Amino acid sequence: MTHPPSQSPPGGFGAAQEPSSGAEQGAPPQPGPSGYGPPQAPGQPGPYASQPGPYAPQPGPYAPQPGHYGRQPATPPYETPGPYGSRLNPHGGQPAQQLPGAPTLPGGATLPGGATDRGGLFQGRRAALIGAVVAALLVISGGVWFAVGGGDANAPQATPIRSAQPSGSASGGKGAGGKGAGGDASGAEREDLNAGRKPGEAKVRWLLRNDVDLPGGGATVFGPWVVGDTLVVGLYETVSGYSTTDGQRKWTVTLPTGLCAAPVAPADNGSIVIGVNDKRGEREKCTGLQQIDLRSGRQGWKRSIPKESILPLPSDITLSISGTTVTAAAGIQSFGFSLADGKHLWGSTAQGKGNCHRQAFAGGPRLIAAAWCNTSDSHAQEEISEVDPATGRTTWVYRVDSGWTVEKIYSVSPLVFSANQRDENNVKKRAVIALTDTGKLRSRLQLGNDTYEPACTSFSIAVRSLDDCTGAVADTNTLYLATDTSASRTANAVVAFDLDTGRPKWRAAAPTGRTVTPLERGDGGNILVYMAPSTDRGGAVGTLPPTGGPPKLLLQHPASTAQIESSFWKARYVYAHGAFYLAIGSVSSASTDAEEKKKKIVMAFGS
C-alpha cells in the first residue's frame, strides 16, 4: 500500500456512510476443501491441525453472561484490569466501578481498585517465555516453598500446586511476603527488596523472575491480567496465575504448542480465549483457539480457525472480546466466534462498501473495525466501522481521507482514533479524530506543535493491532494524551482535549525530572497516572484532577529499587486493589541458564 501526498480537507476525514448490503451481513463463509482446520503440515501435525472430530468446537463451562459489555456495565463479579497493559483506555467511557478496599483520595474522591469497566487501560498482551519442557516455578514466601509440575504435552492441563524441583522464583521483601530468592535451587540468590525502603515509600510485594530456558530470539510476554486476587501472565507454552499478595503460583495451564495471541482484556466473567500455534518449529501458524477461565486455570472449549476457500490460513492473528463474541483477524480475513462454546458465528474476507476488508478489531463495550479498501489508484483507502459482535453486521461506516491509514484506537466509547499519512519524503503526519456514537465526525484534535507518540506493544508486522497502546485516556468529553518522551527522558506533560471542539483544555506538567503517563479513568473524573522512575527516585502512581494541576500521590515506589523498576522494557501496567504491577514486554535470551533465570517478568508494589 502506498501513501502519496494528500491533504486532508478542513474539518476531518469525511462523513459516516451507510453500510452496503452483502458481506457486511456477516454470514459465515463456506469451508474450503480442508474444512475448518488449518491445512496439515508436512511431518507430524500439531495439536490444532485439522482432524476429524477432536478439535471441533466443544462447549466449555465458562459461558459468559449476556450483557457483560454494555455501555454502562453493572458491577461485574470479577474486575479485569490488565494492561496490555499499558494501554490507551480503548474500551473508553465510563469510570471504573468502586471496589471494596479502594484507596480514598484527598477531598473524598475515590480511585477504583481496578478497571471494572474494561474501558481501562489495564488489559493484557502478547506471547512468551517458559520452554517446551515445562519447568517448575519456585516461590519462596515466609519459608514455604511452592512449585508446579508439568502436564501432557498433547493435552493442555490446569495444574494445581504440586511438589516439583524448584527452578525459579517470586521474590519478596521483609514485611511483603517474606525474604525471597531468585535463581535456582542449587545456588539461590537471596534478595531483600525492601531493605533500603524509606518511610512513606510503598513496599515491593514480590518480584517474579524467569525460570526456564528461552528460545534463541527470546520471547514475548502476554498480560498481565488481574482477575480477583489472581494475576495472570502468558509465557511461551504456559499460562500461569499468581497470588496478587505474595506472588505464589496458584495454577498453570500447559499448552501443547506456543501461545501466539491474546485479547487485551478477558471477559467480565474472567474467561479469555487465546491463540495457540498449530505446531512447533518453523512455519507454524497461529490458528488454534483455547478458552481458559483465569480465575481457576480450568480450560473450556478449543477449536481451529476456519480456512477461507481460496486464502491460506494466517500465520499471526489478533484477538478481541466484545459482548459474547471473540473476534480473530489477520490480513484480509476476520472471524467471529461464540465466547461461550466456540461456535463460528460469522466471517468473510470482504465487508463494507467498496470491497473493503476488515483487518483488525478493538473490543470492549463496542466492537470497532478498521478496514482496507480496494481502489483503482495507488492511494490508500481505509475506513472505520462499528460491528454488531453477535452477527458481524456493520452498523455504520466512516471513510477516512484517501492516502490516510487508521493507526490506533484510543477509546471505543467515546470513539477516538489516530490516523497517519506519509508524504513523498516518508515523513509521517498524524491526526487524532473523535466520532459520535453514530459514526459522524465529532472533532479533529488540534495537536499544535507537540508530539504525541503513545507507547504500543505490538511486535508483529504481519497483523494490525488497534488497541495495544498506553498514554491516552478518554472520558465522555475529554481525551488525555501524554506528550512524547521517546526522544529523551526529560519531563513531559499530560494535555486534555475537548472532544466536542478538538481544542486543548489544560496542560499538566510532570514533576521535575520525571515523565508521566495517563493510565485509566477513576471515580470523580480523576485520571490515574504512572510516573517513571529516575536515577534517585522510584516510580510512582498518582491521580490528576479533571481540571488539571499537579498529580496527587497514591504510591511512591522505593528509590532503592528504582534501577530494577526502570529495567522493565516496554512495560505494561496494572493498578488493582491499591497495588501496582509492572510486566515486561518481552524477555531476551542469555548465554547461560543462570543469566536467563535472572530475567524479570513482573514486579508488584503495594502499601
N, C-alpha and C positions, 0 to 999 in steps of 0.2 A: 504494500500500500504506500503510495507516495503522498507527500504533503506539500504541494507547491504553495507559493504565497497566496494568501486570500485574506481580504479584510472582512471583518465581521460588521454587518450593518448595525446602526445605532439601535440600542435597546435590547440586544441579546441575540439569542441563537435561533429565533424563529418561533412559530406558533405550534401549539399542540394540534395533532391531526387525529381524525377518527381512524380507528383500526380498520383494515381491509378485511374482507371475508377470505376464507381459505385457511392458510396454515395456522393463523393465529387462533383458530378454533381449538387447537391443541389435541387433535386426535392422535393417538399413538400410532407410530409407523408400523407397517408390517415387518416382521422379522425377515432377515435375509436367509440365504441358504444355510448359514451356520446357526440359525436360531438366535436366542438372546444372549448366549455366552460369547466370550472372546474366541477368536479362531485358535485352534490347537497349535501350540508352539512346537518346533522341532524338539525331539527328545522327550523328556518327561513333562507332561502337562502340569501346570501349577494347580493349587487348590481351588482357584477361581476360574479355571478353564472350563469351556463348555462341555458339560457332561449331562447325560440324560438323567434327570431326577435330583441328585444330591444338592445342587445349588439353585434349584428353583426357589422362588420366594417362599419363605415359611413364616408363619405368624410368630411373633415374639411376645413375651409377656409384658412389654413396656409400651403399650399403645398410649400415645398422648391423649389427653382430654381435649375435646373441641374448645376452641376459643382461646387457646393459650397465647395467641399473638394478636389479640385485639388491640385497637389503638389505645385504649385505656385499660390495660390489664389489671385485673384484681390481684390482690396479693397472692402470688403463686406459692405453692407449697415448698418450692426449692428455689432459692435465688441462684442465678447462674452468671455471676460475673466471670470474666475470663477475657483475656485481652483480645486475643490475638493481638492481643494483649494490650498492647499499646494499640489503641485503636480509635478511630475517628468518630465515635458515637454514631455509627452508621444506622443504628436502629432508632435513633432520634428521640425526640419529642419529650415525652412526659418524664417528670423526675422519678427516680427510683423509689420504691416503697421503703418506708422506715422499718427497720428490723430491730428486734429486741437487742439491747446492748449497744446500739449505735451511739457514737460519741455525741455530746451536745456541744454545739459551737457557741462562741460568745454571743450574748444577746438573745439566747434561746433558740436560735436556728439549729436545726439538726442535720447531720450528714448521714446518708443511708449507710447501713452496714454492708451493702453490696448492691450490685447493679440489677435489681429485680426487674426492671423494665425492659431488659435486654436491649434497650436503646443505648446501652452503655458501651463504653469503650472496652470494658474488660472482658474480652472474649477471645479465645484462643486460636493457634495456628500451626504450621507445617511439620514435616517428618523428622524422624530421627535417631536415637542412638541405642545402645544395648544390642549386642550382637546376635547372630543367627543362633548361637548356642545360648540358652537362657542362663544368665549369671545371677547369683543371689545378691541381694542388697542388704548390707549391714546397716542397721540403725541402732545406735547406742543412745539410750536415754535413761538416766538415773541408774546406770549399771545394768540394765536389762538389754539383752541382745535379741534382735528380731531379724529374720531373713526369709526369703521367698524361694521356693523351689520352682522347677521348670514344669513343662507340660508336653503333651503330644504335639509334635511339630506339624502334624496333619490335621489337628482339630484344636482350634484355639480354646483356651480354658481360662476361667476366672479362678485364680489360685489364692486360697486364704493363706494366712501366715503359717508357715511350717518351718521346721528346723532345716537348715542347709548351711553349707560352708560360707561364712561371711566373706564379702569381697568388696563392698562399697560402704558409703556412709551418708547419714544425715547428721550433721554436726551441730551441736547446740552450745550454749554457754551456761555458766552457773546461774541459776535462777531462771533459766529459759529452757528447761528440758534436760538439765544436767550437762556435764562436761562431755563433749562429743569427740569423735575420732574420725579422721579421714584416712584414706589409703586402704590397704588390705590387711587381712588378719595377721599376716606374718610380720608386718612392720607398721603397725597402725600409727598414724601421725596424730598426736594429741594436740588439740587446739581449744582454747577458751576464748570464744569470740567476744565475750563481754568483759574481758579482763581490763580493758582500757576505757570502759564506758564511764562517762561523766554524769553527774547529777543532772536530771532533766532530759537526758537522751533516752531514746527508745532502746529496747533490748533487741538483740539478734535472737530470734526464736530458734532458728535452725538454718543449716546450710547443706543442701543436697549436692553431692558430688557424683560424677560419672563412676560407673562400676564395671564396665566391660570394654573389650577391645572395639575400636571403631573401624569402619571401612576406611580405605586409604584416603579418600577425599573428605573424611569427616562425616557429620550427619546433622540434619536439621531437627529442631525440637518443636513439637506441636503442643499447644496450650500456652500457659496453664489455664484450666477451668476450675472454678471453685463452686462446689455443689454442697450445701450444708456445711459440715465440718471436714470435708474432704477436698484436697487439692489434687488435680489430675493432670498428668503430662503424658504425651505420647512420645516414645523413644524407640526409633527403628522398628523392631518387630514386637514391641510391647506397648501396652497402655497401663499405667500404674496410678493408683490412688494413695495419697499420703495424708496423714493427720495434719490438719492445719495448726494444731497446737504444738506438736513436737517433731513433726516430720517422719514419724514411724510409718512404714509401709503397711497399708491396710489390705490391699488386694492387687493382683496383677493379672492382666489378660495377655496371654502369649499368642501372637498371631502366627499363621503359617508362613507368611511372607512379609515384606516390608510395608509399613504404614506409609501411604503416599498422599493422602489428602484428608482434610477435616474442615468442618464449618468453623466460622469464627466463634459461634456460640452454640451450646447444646439447647435442646428444647427446655421449656419451663418445668417439665416433669423430671429433668435430669438425664434424659436419654440423648444419645448422639449417634450419628451414622458417619463412619469413617471410610476412607478409600484404602484398599489393600491391593498390592501388586498381584498380577496373575501368576507370577512365578519368581524364582530367584535368578540372579545373574543378569547378563546384558539383555537389552531389548525387552525388558519387562514392560508391561502396560498396566496402568492404574485403572483396572476395570472391575475389581471386586468391591462390594459394599457390605459393611458389617455394622449392625446395630449393637450398642453397648449401653447398659444402664450405669452411669457414672457414680451413682450412689453406692452400688454394691459390686460393680465389676461383672455382673452377670450379662451374658450375651443373649441377644434376641435373634432376629432373622438375618440371613445373609443371602446375597444374590450377585449376579454379574450384570454389568451394564449391557443393554441390548445392542446388537450390531445393526446399523443402518444398512440398507440393501446394497449400496454401492460405495460406501465410505469405509475406510479402515477404522478400527477401534482407536480411540485416543490413547496416547502414551501417558498424558497427565490430564487431570481434571481439577475443577474447583467445586466445592460443595457449599450449599447454603440451606438453611432451615427457615421456613415461613409457614405459619399455621400448622397443619398436619401433613405438610409436604416437605420432602428433602429434594433439592434440585442438584443435578450434576451437569457441568458444562465444560466443553473443550472445543477449540476451533470453531466450526460452524454447527456443531452438534449440541443439543441440550435435551435434558430429560427431567421428568418429574416422577417421584415415587412416593407411595404412602409411607409416612413415618411409622405407622402402626404395624404394617405387615410386609412392606417392601413391594407392594403391587405397583406395576408400571402404569402410571396414570396418563402421561402424555409425553410427547416428544416429537420433534420434527427438525429438519435441517433448515427450513425457511419459514420465517414468521414475519408478520407485519407488512407494511407497504413496500413496494419496490423490490421484492425478492430480497428481503433483509434476513440476516441470520443472527440469532441470539448467541452471544459468545460468553457471557458471564452474568451472574446474578448477585444482588445484595439482598439478604433476607432480614427477618425480624417482623415487626408488625405489618409491614408491606413488602411485597416481592417486586423488586425493580430490576429490569434487564437492560443491558447495553447490547446493541446490535450493529453489525456492519452490513452495509447495503451495496449491492452491485450497481455500478454506474457505467455510463457509456464513455466517460473520460477518465483521466488519471487522478482526479480529485477524490480524496477520501470522503465518504458519506456515511455518517453514523446517526443513530437515533437512540433515545432512551424511552422506556415504556414501563407502565405498571402491568403486572401479570396476575391473574387470578391463580393462586397456588394450587387450588383444587382441580381446575380444568385446563390450565395453561393458556386460557384465552387472554388476549390483550385488552386492557380496559381503555387505555389511551396511549397515544404516541406523540413524542416531542422530537422533531428532527433538528439536529444541530446544524450549524452552517457548513457548507461544503469545505472540505480541507481540514476540519477540526475533528479531533478524536476524543471520545469520552474517556476520561482518565481514571478518576476515583470517585466513589460516592461517599460523602462525608456524613450524611444522615438520610434515612429513608422517610422519616416523619419528624419535622418537615423535610421535604426533599431538597437536598443541596448536593451538587456535584461539581467536579472540576473537569475542564477540558483543555486540550493543548493543541498547538499547531506549530510546525517548524517551517521557517522561511527558507529562502534559497541558500542561505548560509548555514543551514541546520541549527539556527538559534531558536530555542523553544519559547513560544508565547503561551501564557496560561490565562484562563478565565475561570471564575467561580460563579456558578449560576444557581439561583433558587427558583423552584417551580411551586405552583399551587398544588393542592391535592387532586386537581383535575388535569394537571399537566400543562397549565398555562404559565407563561413567563411571569415570575414574581419580581425578580430583580437580577441585575448583574452587579456583583460586588465591585466597588471602587477600591482596588487594591493599592493604588498610589505607587510610590517608589519602593515600598517594602518588598522583600522576597519572602514568599511563604512556601515551604517545602516540607509538608508533614512526613514523618518517618514511616515508611511502609516496609512490611516484612515479606513481600513476595520475592521469591528467589527464582522461580521458573520463568523462562522466556517462551515456553510452549503454550501457556494458557494465561488468560487475563484474570486478575484478581481485582475486585472493585472495592472491597471493604476491609482491607488489611493494614490500615494505617492508624497512626495516632498523631495528635497535635491539633485536632479540631473537635469541637463540641457544639451541638445545636440544641437550642430550646425552641419554644413556639415562635418567637420573633427575632432571635439573635443567633448569629454564628460567632463562636470564639475561636480565633486562629492564633497560633504562635508564629512569630516571625522566625525566619530560618536561622539555624545556628550551625549548619553543616560545614561552612567555610571556616569558622573559628569558634572557640568556646567562650567568647565574650558574652556578657549579659544580653538577653533578648527581651521580648515583651509579648504580652497577650493583647490582641486587638479585637474588640467586639464590634460586629457589623449588624446593622439593622436590615433584616431580611425583606422588609417591605420597600425600602428605598435603596439598599445597597451601600449606604454611606457608613463610615466608621462612627461609632457612638462614643467610645472611650478607648484609652490605651493604658495598660498597667505594666509598668516596667518590672522586670525581675529584680530581686535583691542584688546588690553589687557583687559582681564576680560569679553570678550564678545564671543558669538558664532554666526556664520554666516551661512546662508542657501541660496544656489542659488535658484532662483525662475523662471526666464524667460530670454530669449534672447532678447536683444533690438537692435536697429539700430547700425551700426558701429561695430558690434561684441561684444558690451558691454553686460555684464551679470548682470541682476537685482538681488540684494541680500537683504535679511532681516537680520538685526542684533537684536538679542533678547534683551529685557530689562534686566538691572541688578538692584542691590539694590539702586544705586544712579543715574541711567540714564534710560530714556525711551528707547524704541526700536527705530530702525532707518531703513530707506530704502536707499540703495546706489547702485552703479554700480562698477563692476570690469572690467578693460580694458581687451581685448582679449590676451594681452601679460602678464597679471598678475600684481601684485603690490597691494598697499593698496586700499581699496574701497573709492570711492568718494561719499560724502554725498548728498542725494536728500531731504530727510525729516528726521529731528531729532524730535522724539516724546517727549512730555513733561516729565520731571523727576517726576513731581507731580502726574502723573497718571501711573507711572511705575508698581505700585502694581496691579492696575486693569488690565493693559495690560498683565502682566505676569500670571494672573489667567486664561487666556484663554487656557483651556486644549485641547491638540491635535488640535490646531488651524489650520484653513485653511485661505489662504491669497489671496487677490486680489489687484492689483495695476492698476488703470484706471484713465485717465484724471488728473493725478497729485495727486490723492488721494489714500490712502491705507486703506484696510478694513481687519479686522480680524473677523472670525466667529468661535465660539466654536464648538468642535467636537460633544459633547453631553452635556445634562443638567441632573443633578441628581435631584431627588425629595427631598423635605424637610418636616419637621414635621408640619409646618404651611403654610397657603396660603401666609402670609406676607413674610416669608422667601423665598418661591418659586418665588415670584414676584421680588425679588432682584437679581435673577439669570441673568447673562449677556448672550446675544446672539451674537450681532455684535457691533464692535467698529470701528468708522471711523475717520481718520486723514487727514488733508489737510493743504495747505498753507493759 
